[in-house]
Each structure stands twice: as structure tokens, then as C-alpha cells.
Amino acid sequence: AAMRITDRLPHGMVLCLGFYTVCPGTDQYVLGTPLFKSVKLHLDNGKQVLIQADKLIGERYIKGMKVNGKTYTRNFLTHEQLLAGAKIQYQMSDTPNKQRGTQGSDRPYSFSLE
């Protein structure tokens, strides 16, 4: 699926891609479960975002993730990462990976932590 998007990604669209906005006013998109095995976004700036998931049916937990070929432990993506173009690869599982994304720096912004 190819879509043309502009500055901010519409909320309903990003829900299906495996990430979504939670806190208005931040540049972070929290990770979730992608609903497509592969999606390519063509950005207005000429860059592309490729999102891939190895499994979908019954696999709702992120076992591992790579962004631009490098292991990625954060539980969010930034708007800048997406605008720069990215290859996002989800490795899904039917059980949660309790070792992934556990560091303080892996957490998205939360007003409740201030």
C-alpha cells in the first residue's frame, strides 16, 4: 500500500501502521501492533518509510524491532525519524518480550512522570 502524506500523519492511519500519537504536543508515536505485513509511505519531501512485520495473525506483541537495520529498543518513534525516511521492521510474537524496551530511555514521554 502506498500513501502520500504531509507534515503530520493522520491518527487513524498510524493506528493501522503499528504506531500512534498518545500525547498531543510531543513528536512521539508510541508503538503498537501493525495491521499490515508491509506498507510503504511516500512522503512529500521525497523520502520513504517502509514498515514491515514478519507475522500478523495471533502475534500482537513486539518480540524485537529494527529501524534502518539497527536493533531498536525504544517504545516510540519520533516525527523526525519518520520524516528522514526509515525502514521499520517488526518481529512479532504471541507472548510479550519482557526484556525489550525496559530502560527509562525506552519509554515515551508521560506528563505523569514529571
PyMOL commands that set and color helices and strands:
alter all, ss='L'
color gray80, all
select helices_A, chain A and resi 11-17+79-83+104-106+111-113
alter helices_A, ss='H'
color red, helices_A
select strands_A, chain A and resi 2-5+19-21+28-31+38-43+48-53+61-67+70-71+76-78+86-93
alter strands_A, ss='S'
color yellow, strands_A
deselect
rebuild
show_as cartoon
